[in-house]
Amino acid sequence: MLFLAISFLPILNILAKTKYTFILTFLLAFILTFNAYFAFILKSDVSLEIMASIFETHLTEAVSMMRNIWLPAIITLTISTALLYFAEKELRESKLSIKLSIGYLLIYLFLFLPYLCYKRIKWMEEEELFKEAPIRVIQDKVNLYAPILYGNIFTIMAYQDEMAKLKEFTNQENKVLPKGIILNDSTQTPQKIYLIIGESAYRKHFSLYGYQVKTTPFLDSLSINDTTQIKYYSGIAAAPFTRNALRIALSFASTRDLEPFYKNKNLINMANDAGYQTFWISNQGNSGIQDSYLGYLSASTTYAIFTKGGYLANDDFDLIPILDSVHNKIDKQFFIIHLVGSHNNYSDRYDETDKQAIPGDNSLKTHYDRSIHHTDRVLNKIYDTMQQDSTAIFYYFSDHGEIIGRGHGPWKNGVAQFDIPLITIEKNTDKLNTIVNKYVDPETKLINNSSTTLILAEILGYYIPQKYIEQAIEDGKYVRHADQSYSLYSDVKEDVE
C-alpha cells in the first residue's frame, strides 16, 4: 500500500505541471472518494461483482440507494478535490520533473506491479487458471496490491471481458444439456408453473419461519390449514448479488463452476423445449441480452414483460394484472415473476395496509418487516391466480438475503445475506416436495437455491441422473462471494465484522 500511495505522487506532479487538468483532478478525487466509501463505510474493496452491479444498475435504483448518502458524498468529494488541488499547487513549485514522474510511473506499472502479481500467481499456483482467464486473474491480483485507480481499471476490463464472453455464447441453438439429462415426453407435468423470485428477503423475518412479528399472515394461514399443500425450507442463496445468484439458480452453473451458464441450456430453454409458453414478468427493469446476465435470461423466454414507468417505479402488485392478462386455461405456461420485494429503501416497499398491519416506530427493522408483509400479500394474489389452474406448482425463493440496515453483497461474512426463504405450494400434484427433498443437505437440512434448475427440470419432465443430485448437494454447501471466490456456507460468520 505504501508503494501504491507513492505511485500517486508522480500522477499529481504530472497534473500539477500540465495545463487544463482540473477535470482530471476532479475525476481522481471522485475515484478516491468512491474507493474510500467502500473501504471505510462498507469495509470492502471494489470487486468485480460490485463493479458489474454498478454498470447494470438502473438510474432509478442508483438514486434510490444513494438517497441517504448524497450530502456526505458531496462533502467528501469536495474535500478530496480541494486537497488534491492544494497538493498540486505545492508540486507546481517543486523541482520534480514531468519526465522523472513518467519514468517512475512506468517502472511501477510495468515492472514493480507485474512482478508482485507474478509472484502472487506463482505462490497461489494459479498458472493454469491464468492461461484460462488472464484478465480475471490479473484483476484479482492488482486489486490486492493496488485497489485504488489501477485496481478499478482492471476491474472494469475484467467486467468487459466477462460481457464479451456472454456475447460469444448468446446463440441459444448451440446450447446442450449436460450428459445424461434427457426429456421424457411421457411424464405428467403440471399445466402451470409459477417461479417467483423475491428480492432481499431474509428468511428469519418471515413469521412462517417462526419470527414473532406477523409478517407473513397469508403463508402462515396456508401452513396451518393445509400442511400437505405448502412446504417451506431453510434456503441459502448461492451468492449475495442478484446477477450471480440468478445465473446460478436458473442454469446448471454452481457456486464452484460458472462455465455451464455459458455452455449448457438454462432452465428457460428447457421449459421451452418441454412445450411450455415461457414468460419473464419483472418489476426490476429491462436489460439487453448482451448487457447483463438477467437480460440474457429474460431474452430466453417466449415473452419478456416489464412494468412501465422505470426501474423500481412500480409496486409489485402491478405485476398481477400483467400475469392475469397472459394467463390462460389452455396452454402449458411457465411464469418467472421477478419481484422488487424488500430492496432498499425498505420504506418504499410497502403501503398503508402493511403499515396498519405492522404498527410501530419508523426504524429500519419496522420498515423491513412491512416490506416482507407486502410481499406476502403479493404472493397471495399470485396464489389466487393459481387457483384457476387444473394442476400447478408455486415455487418461491429470494435471490439473496439482507443484512437489515446494511444491505448485501460486498462482505464475505454476514450470514443474513445468504439466509433466504424457499417455499413451495402444489395444486393437484404430489411430487414437487418429494423432488425438493432430494436436494436438501441431509446433515444441515439446508437447501441452496443453486438446485432450482435441477428441481424444476424434473418437474418439467426431464430425467436427472443421481450423480447430478449428489453434486448439487455438495455444491450447495458453498456460497459465492463478490470477489468471485467461494467458501463453505458454514464458514460464513454471523456478523460482517
N, C-alpha and C positions, 0 to 999 in steps of 0.2 A: 504493500500500500504506500510505503514511503516513496518508492520509485514512481508509482502512479501519480502521487501528488507533485513530485518534482517534474514529471513529464508535462504538467500543465504550465510550468514556468515559461518554457520556450513558446508555447502557444500564445500565452498572454503577451510575451515580448513581441512576437510577430504582429499580433493585433494592435499593440501599442504603437508600433512604428510603421504601420500601414494606414493609409487614409481610408475614410469612409467604411470603417469596420464596426460601427455601432450595432448594426443588425446582427452581425456575427457574435458580438459580445453579448447581446441580449439572448441570442439562441443558446450560447454556452451557459448563461445564467439560468435559462429555463431548464436545460439538461441537468445542471447541478441541483436545482430545486426539485425537479422531478425525482431524481435518484435519492435525494435527502428525505423526501416524503416516504418512499418505500423503506429506506434504511432505518429512519428514526421513528416513524409513526407505525408502519406496518411491520417493521423489523424483518424485511425481506429484500432480496435483490430483485432486479427487473428481469425475470426469467423469460424464456421463450413463450411459455403459456400465457404469462401476463401480457407480453407484447402482442401476442396474437389476439388476445381478448380485447386489447385496446383498439387494434386495427379493425376488428369485427364488431365492435360495439356501435350501436346506432347512436346518433347525436342526442336523441331524447333520453336514452339511458344514461349517457355520459353526464348530461345536465342534471338528471335526477340524482345520480350518485355523487356529483360534485357540490350539490346544493349546500351542504353544511361546511364545506371547506374552502369556498370561494375566497372569503375575506382573508383567512390566514395564508392561503396560497398566493394571493396578490401581494400581501405584505412581505412574505418571504422572497418572492420573486423580485420585488422592488429592492429589498436589502441586498440580495445576491448581485443584482445588476449594478447597484451603487458600489459595492465592494470591488467588483471586477473593474469598474470604471476608474476608481481611485488607484487600484493596483497598476492598471495600465498607465495611468498618469505618472506614477512614480517610475515605471520602467522606461518611459519615454526619455527620461534624463539619464538613464543608465548607459554604460559602455558595452553592454551585451549586444552583439550584432545580430542581425536577422540571419546571416549565413551560419553563424555558430548555433543559433537556435534551431535552424532547419537541420543542421548536421546532427545535433543531439537527438532531435525528434526522430530522424530517420534511423539512428542507431537503436533507439528504444523500440520503435515499431517493427523494424525488420531484422534486428539481431537479438536484443535482450528479451523482448516479449515472446518471440517464436521459440527461443531457447527454453524459457520457462515452460511453455506449453508442451514442447517436445519431451522434456524431462518428466512432466506430469503424465503424459500419454504412456511413456515407457514404464513409469512406476506403476501405473494402473493396468498395464498390459492391455492397452486398447488399440494396438496396431491394426488388428483385423477390423475392428469397428471403425477406425479412421479410414480404412480403404473403402468401406461401405458407405459411410456418411461423413466425409471430411469436414464440411462446413458445420455440421451439427456438433462434432467433437471439438473443433477449434472454438466454436462459440461457447461451449461449456467451459473450456479452459481459460479463455480470455475473460469470461465473466467471473472466473475465480480470482484472477490476478489483477485485472483492470476493468472492473464492472462499469465504472462511470465513463461515458462517452465511447471508449473503444469497445467495451462490452455491449453497449447499446447498439452500436453499428453492426457488430457481428450477430447480435440477436435479430435485428431486422433482416440481415442477409439470410440467417437460418430460417426465418419465417417465410421469406420469399422462395427459398429453396423448397420448403415444405409445400407451399402452394403450387409450385411448378410440378412437383411430384403428383399432387392431386389432379392437376390438369392432364398429366400424362395418362392417368387411369380413369378419366371421366367417361370413356366409351364403355357403356354398360354391357355391350354384346361380348366383350372379351372376358367377362367375369365368369368364374366357375364355382361350383360348390366344393367344399372340402371333400376329399376322397371318402367314399362310403356313405355319405349323406344323400339320400335319394327320395324323390316324391312318390308316395303311394296314392294313386288316384282313387283307390277303393276305400280309403279311410274316411269315416264320417267326420265331417268338420262343421263347426258352428256357422250359422248364417251370418253372424256379425261378430266382429272383434273390435273392442274399444281399448286402445292402448293410450292411457292418459299419462302424460309426463308432467309432473309437478316441478316446482322451482323453489329451491332453497328451503325445503320442508324438513325440519328436524323432528325425527320420529318421537323423541321424548317430550314433545309439546303437543302430541295427539292424545286426547283423553282415551281414545281407543286403546292406546298402549299403556294406560294407567296414569296419565298426567291428571292432576287434581282439578285443574280448570277445565270446564266442559267445552273444549274447543271443537270436538267432532260429534255433535249430537246425532247427526244422520247415521254415520258409520257405527256409532255406539248402539243405536236402536236396531240396526241390522244384526249386529253381533249378539244382541240379547234375544231378539225374536226368531232368528233363523241362523243358528250356528253352522248349519250344513251349507248355506249359500255363500257366506262370506268367510274368508280366511285372511289372516294378516301375519306377516313375517317380519323378523328383525333384519331389515335390509341394510347393506352398506353400499356406498357409492364407489364406483370404480375410480373416480377422480373428483376433485373438488371444483372443477371448472366444467361448465356445460359442454363446451366444444369437445373436450376429451371424453367426458362421461358418456355422451350420447354416441360418439363414433365407436366407442367400445360396446355400449349396450345394444346398439342397433346393427351390429355387424359381428363377424367372427373374430374380430380383434379382441385382445385381452389386455389386462393390466401389464403383462410382461412381453407382449408381442403385438405391435400395431400393424404389421405388414398385411394381415388378412383383410384389413379395411380397404386396402388398395386393390388386392388381387382377387378376393372372393366376392361372391354375391352377398348383398346385405339382406336384412330382414324384409325390406320393402320389395326388393327384386323377387324374393321367394314368395311373397304374398301375391305379387303379380302373376308369377308362373303357376301358382296354385289356383288361379281363376278368380281372384278377388279384385274388385274395384278398390283402389287404394287412395286414401285421402290424407293430406297433411293439412290440418286445420290449426293455425297458430296465432297466438297473441304476442309473439316475440319478433315480429318483423321479418321482412323478406331479405334474403341474400342470394346473389347469383351463384350458379352451380360451381363456378371456379373461384368464388370469393371466400368460401368457408366450408367447413365440413357439414354444417347444418344446411347450407344451400345445396350442397351435393346430395344430401339425404332427401331433402324435400323434393328435389327435382326427379328423384327416382319414382315418386308416386304418380298415379294416373292424374290426380288433381291436387294442386297445392293452393290453398286458400288462406289469405292473411287478413286480419282485421284491418279496417281502414282507419286513417287518421294518424298513422305514425306509430313508431315503436313505443310500447308502454302507455300509449294514449288511451287504451281501452280497458274496460273491466273484463274479467274472464267470463262473465255472464254473456258478453257479446258473442262468444263462441257458440252459444246454444242455438240461436236462430240459424247460424251457418250450418251447424250439424243437422238440424231438423230439415233444412232446405235440400240437403243432398241425400238424406236418409230415405231409403225406400224399403218396401216389404218383399221385393222380388229378388234383387241381386245379392250375391255374397259381397260384403263390404268390410273393409279393414280401415278403421279410423285411427289415425295418430293425432291426438289432441294435445297441443303444447300450451300449457298454462303459463301465466306470468307469476302465479302463486304468491309466494312471500318474498319476492325480490325487493331489495332495498329501493326506495324508502318504504318501510312497513306501513307507515301511516297513509300511504297512497293505495294500499291494497285491500281496503275494506270500506264498508258503507255504514249507514246509521243503524241498520239491522244488527250488524255484528257488534257495534258499539253498545247497543242496548243489551245484547246477549251476554257480553263480557264487559260489565262496567268497571270503573276503577280510574286510576290516575293515567297520565299520559307518558308513562315510562316506555322504554323500548320493548320491554318484555310484554307489556299490555298490548301495544301496537302489534307486536308479532303474533300474539295469541289470537287477536282479532283477525289477522290475515289468514291464519290457519282455519278459523271458523268460516271465513269467507270461502275458502277452497272447499270445505266440507259441503257448503251449500251448492257450489258449482257441481261437485261430484253427484249430489242428489239429483240435479237436473239431468245430468248425463244418464244416471240410473233410470230416471223416468222415461227417457227416450228408449232405453234398452228394453223396457217392458213391452214395447210393441213387437219385439222380435220373437220368433219361434224358438231359436236357440242362440245364445250369445255368451260371450265372456267379457269381463271388465277387468282390466289389468292396470293398476295404478302404481307408479313409483315416482320418487323425486329424482331429478338429475343428480343432486348432491344435497347435503345438509346445510346448516348455517350455524356459525358461532354468533349468537344473538348480540347485536351491537357492534360487531367487528366485521362480519361478512364471511367470506370463504375464499379459498384458493391459494394465497401466497405461502401459507405456512405448512410445514410438514407435520406439525403437531396440532392439536385441537380436534379431538375425536368427533365433536359435534358436526363438523363439516362433512363427515363421512356417514353419520348415522341417519338413515333415511327410512321412511315407511315403504312397505311393499304390500299392497292389498289386492286381493282377487275376489271377484263375485261371479258366480255362474248362474245361468238360466237354462234349465233343461239340458244341462250337460253334467258329466260327473267325473271327467278325467283331468281337468286342469290342475287341481291341487295334488293329485297323485303324481303328475309330472313335476310340478314345482318342488315337491318334497324330495325328489331325486337329486336336486341341486343344492339342498340345504346341507351345510357342513355338519356331519354327524357329531363332531366334537363341540363346536361352538354354538350350533343351532342358528348360525348366521347365513344369509344368502346375499351374494354380490349381484348388483344389477347388471353385471357383465354377462350373466347367464340368460338374459332376456331373449336373445335371438334363438338360442337352442330350445328354450322352453316354448316359445311361440311357434317355432318351426315345427315342433312335434304336434302342436295344436292344428297347424296348417296341413298336416298330413305327411310330414317328412319323417323318414326313419333316421334316428340318431344312434349311431353305434355307441356302445358303452364306454369306449375309450375317450370320447369327447365329453361325456358326463363326468368321468373321473378327472379329466384335465380341467374342466370348468370349476370343479370344487377346489382343486389345487390352486388354480389361478385366482379364484375368488378369495383366497386368503390374503391377497395382496391389494394394495391401492397405489395408484399412480399420482405423482406429485407434479407441481408446476414446473419444476426443472427437468421433467421427463424421466426422473429416476423413479423407482418403485420400492416399496418396503412392505413388510408384513403389517396388516391392519393391527395386529396385536402389539406391534411396537410403537404405534401412534399414541402419544401421551395425551392425557385428558385435557391439559391446558396448552395454549400456544407456546407459552414460555416455560 
